[in-house]
Amino acid sequence: MRNLAGFALCLGVVAAVAGCASAPPRPQAAAPSPYSAPVATLRADMAREVPAEIRATSADDGSWIARTEAEFAASPYKISTPQLILAVDRNPAVQQLRVIFANPTGPWQVIGGGKVSTGVAGVRGYFITPTGVFPHTAGILDYRALGTYNEEHIRGLGIKGRRVWDFGWQTAVEGWRTDGETNEMRLAIHATDPDVFEQFLGRPASQGCVRVSAPMNVFLDRHAVLDADYLRHAAYDRAFAAILPPDGDPFPYPGTYMVVFDSSEPPP
């Protein structure tokens, strides 16, 4: 009996070892993305610094990302490094922007957004904001609003010190014509008069530029959303260093591109 008991014990040990050997290996936990923390921080910064921002939602984010990717696919520009993108929908029924984190080796993420005003039709001298991918480079030096009033007592670029991102001369449709005639306009992103025109954000109202709110202007400026090229040049060129804000808190992966599309029209 003692031998039988020992034999049974040995069989139990062998069975246990065999069971362990056949058990599937435990899945390894995925390594945390190096972009998760800075993206989360920037999203929290936007929520704090732009109180009226448009929050990112998974249902809406996918369409913004897909359309932005389509614009890049139809352009000569490619996303080869992690960076921010400023996407603008000029659809008169939308008139919004999104700040997007583009990762060439992983999923893109929407940080958040806000209202804009793009070019309005039917007013002489006003252009329809062109669509496409527009790089913001050190080839053109930005400037800041003087905060002065024009003859209509309007501060067209917002209060003194607001940033103006200059994308140079671009071909755009003359909004006051019905034949689709185009001409050259100076494309920029800028703030507007907070007492008069900021209330109209969310509908077409500009002469062709992209107008943003004062808090959004400061957010884009402070976190270097479009300043990858400027930050590189600022290291050795005072002119570019002088444009960047003294209280800047640059995102670790700043961007270069503004993308403008019209969701009421087919993708390119």
C-alpha positions in Angstrom: 0.0 0.0 0.0 2.9 2.3 0.8 4.4 1.7 -2.6 1.0 2.3 -4.3 0.6 5.6 -2.4 4.1 6.7 -3.5 3.4 5.8 -7.1 0.2 7.8 -7.1 2.1 10.8 -5.6 4.6 10.6 -8.4 1.9 10.4 -11.0 0.3 13.6 -9.5 3.6 15.4 -9.6 4.1 14.4 -13.3 0.6 15.5 -14.2 1.1 18.9 -12.5 4.3 19.5 -14.3 2.7 18.4 -17.6 -0.2 20.8 -17.0 2.2 23.7 -16.3 4.1 22.9 -19.5 1.0 23.0 -21.6 -0.5 26.2 -20.1 -0.5 29.1 -22.6 2.0 31.9 -21.8 0.7 35.0 -20.2 0.2 37.9 -22.6 2.8 40.6 -22.2 1.4 44.0 -21.2 1.8 46.5 -24.1 4.5 49.1 -23.5 3.1 52.5 -22.6 3.2 54.9 -25.5 5.8 57.7 -25.0 3.2 60.1 -26.4 0.4 59.3 -23.9 1.6 61.7 -21.2 2.3 64.8 -23.3 -0.9 64.3 -25.2 -2.9 64.1 -22.0 -1.1 67.1 -20.6 -1.9 69.2 -23.7 -5.5 68.1 -23.6 -5.8 69.3 -20.0 -4.0 72.6 -20.9 -6.6 73.2 -23.6 -9.5 72.5 -21.3 -8.0 75.0 -18.8 -6.8 77.7 -21.2 -9.6 77.7 -23.7 -12.8 77.3 -21.6 -15.1 77.4 -24.5 -13.2 74.7 -26.4 -14.9 71.9 -28.3 -14.2 68.7 -26.5 -12.9 65.6 -28.4 -15.4 62.8 -28.8 -14.6 59.5 -30.4 -17.6 59.6 -32.7 -16.6 63.0 -34.1 -12.8 62.5 -34.0 -12.7 59.8 -36.5 -14.2 61.9 -39.3 -11.8 64.8 -38.6 -8.8 62.5 -38.6 -10.0 60.7 -41.8 -10.5 64.0 -43.7 -7.2 65.4 -42.5 -5.4 62.2 -43.7 -7.2 62.5 -47.0 -5.9 66.0 -47.5 -2.3 64.9 -46.8 -2.7 62.0 -49.2 -3.6 64.4 -52.0 -0.8 66.8 -51.2 3.0 66.7 -51.6 3.4 66.8 -47.8 3.8 63.7 -45.6 3.8 63.1 -41.9 7.1 61.4 -41.1 7.6 62.5 -37.5 5.1 62.8 -34.5 3.7 66.3 -34.6 0.6 68.5 -34.1 -1.7 69.5 -37.0 -4.2 72.3 -37.0 -7.3 71.1 -39.1 -10.0 73.6 -40.2 -13.4 72.8 -41.6 -14.6 75.7 -43.7 -18.0 74.1 -44.3 -20.4 77.1 -43.5 -22.5 74.7 -41.3 -19.4 73.7 -39.3 -16.8 76.5 -39.1 -14.6 74.7 -36.5 -11.0 73.7 -36.0 -9.3 70.7 -34.3 -5.8 70.3 -32.9 -4.7 66.8 -33.9 -1.7 64.8 -32.7 -0.4 62.9 -35.8 1.7 59.8 -35.1 3.2 58.2 -38.3 3.5 54.8 -36.6 0.4 54.8 -34.5 -3.2 56.2 -34.1 -3.8 59.9 -34.5 -5.6 61.7 -31.6 -7.7 64.8 -31.4 -6.7 67.1 -28.6 -9.7 69.4 -28.8 -11.1 72.3 -30.9 -12.9 75.5 -31.2 -15.0 77.8 -33.5 -13.5 79.7 -36.4 -14.6 82.1 -39.1 -13.4 81.6 -42.6 -14.0 83.6 -45.8 -17.6 84.7 -46.5 -19.2 84.8 -49.9 -21.1 87.6 -51.5 -19.0 90.5 -50.2 -16.7 92.4 -52.5 -13.0 92.0 -51.5 -13.7 88.8 -49.5 -12.2 85.5 -50.6 -13.3 81.9 -49.9 -10.6 80.4 -47.7 -8.7 77.9 -49.9 -8.5 74.3 -49.0 -5.4 72.1 -48.9 -2.3 71.6 -46.7 -0.4 74.8 -45.8 3.0 74.5 -44.2 4.0 77.2 -41.6 7.8 77.6 -42.1 10.5 80.1 -41.4 10.4 81.2 -45.0 7.9 83.9 -43.8 8.3 85.8 -40.5 5.1 86.1 -38.5 4.1 89.2 -36.6 1.9 90.4 -33.8 -1.2 92.6 -33.7 -0.7 96.2 -32.8 -4.2 96.4 -31.3 -5.0 99.6 -33.2 -8.5 100.5 -34.5 -9.2 100.9 -38.2 -11.5 103.6 -39.6 -14.5 101.5 -38.5 -13.2 101.3 -35.0 -12.4 97.6 -35.4 -9.3 95.8 -34.2 -9.1 93.5 -37.1 -6.3 91.3 -35.7 -7.4 91.4 -32.1 -5.9 93.1 -29.1 -2.2 94.1 -29.0 0.2 91.2 -28.9 -2.0 88.5 -30.5 -0.1 86.3 -32.9 -0.6 86.3 -36.6 0.6 83.1 -38.4 1.4 84.1 -42.0 1.1 81.4 -44.7 1.9 83.7 -47.5 0.1 84.3 -50.8 -2.3 81.6 -51.8 -4.8 81.2 -54.7 -8.4 81.5 -53.6 -11.8 82.0 -55.1 -13.1 85.6 -55.1 -16.1 85.3 -53.0 -18.0 88.2 -54.5 -18.0 86.6 -58.0 -20.3 83.8 -59.3 -17.9 82.5 -62.0 -15.4 80.9 -59.6 -12.6 83.4 -60.6 -9.5 83.1 -58.5 -6.9 85.5 -57.4 -4.1 85.7 -54.8 -4.8 86.4 -51.1 -2.6 86.5 -48.0 -3.6 83.6 -45.9 -3.2 83.8 -42.1 -4.5 82.7 -38.8 -5.3 85.5 -36.4 -7.6 86.6 -33.6 -10.3 89.2 -34.1 -11.9 92.1 -32.3 -13.1 90.6 -29.0 -15.9 93.2 -28.6 -17.3 93.1 -32.1 -16.4 90.0 -34.2 -15.5 87.3 -31.8 -19.2 86.7 -31.2 -19.5 85.7 -34.9 -17.1 82.8 -34.7 -18.8 79.7 -35.9 -20.0 81.3 -39.1 -18.2 82.6 -42.2 -17.2 86.2 -41.7 -13.6 86.7 -42.6 -11.9 88.1 -45.7 -10.4 84.7 -46.3 -8.1 84.2 -43.3 -8.9 81.9 -40.4 -10.1 83.8 -37.4 -9.9 82.2 -34.0 -10.8 83.3 -30.5 -8.4 85.2 -28.3 -7.9 82.2 -25.9 -7.4 79.8 -28.8 -4.9 82.3 -30.3 -2.9 82.3 -27.0 -3.1 78.5 -26.7 -1.8 77.9 -30.3 1.0 80.4 -29.7 2.0 79.3 -26.2 2.2 75.6 -27.0 3.9 76.0 -30.4 1.2 74.1 -32.2 2.5 75.3 -35.6 6.0 76.3 -34.6 8.3 73.4 -35.2 10.3 75.3 -37.8 10.3 78.5 -35.8 11.7 76.8 -32.7 14.6 75.4 -34.7 15.4 78.9 -36.1 14.9 80.7 -32.8 18.0 78.9 -31.4 20.2 81.1 -33.6 18.0 83.8 -35.1 16.8 86.6 -32.9 14.0 87.5 -35.3 12.3 84.2 -34.8 13.0 84.1 -31.0 11.3 87.5 -30.7 8.1 86.2 -32.3 7.8 83.3 -29.9 6.0 84.1 -26.6 8.2 84.7 -23.6 5.9 82.5 -21.5 5.9 79.7 -24.1 5.3 76.1 -23.0 6.1 74.3 -26.3 4.6 70.8 -26.8 7.4 68.3 -27.2 6.2 67.4 -30.7 5.3 70.8 -32.3 3.8 70.9 -35.8 4.1 72.7 -39.1 0.9 72.2 -41.0 -2.6 73.8 -41.2 -5.1 71.7 -43.1 -8.2 73.3 -44.5 -11.0 71.2 -45.9 -14.8 71.5 -46.6 -16.8 68.6 -45.2 -19.7 69.6 -47.5 -17.6 68.7 -50.5 -16.1 65.3 -51.5 -12.6 64.5 -50.3 -9.8 65.2 -52.7 
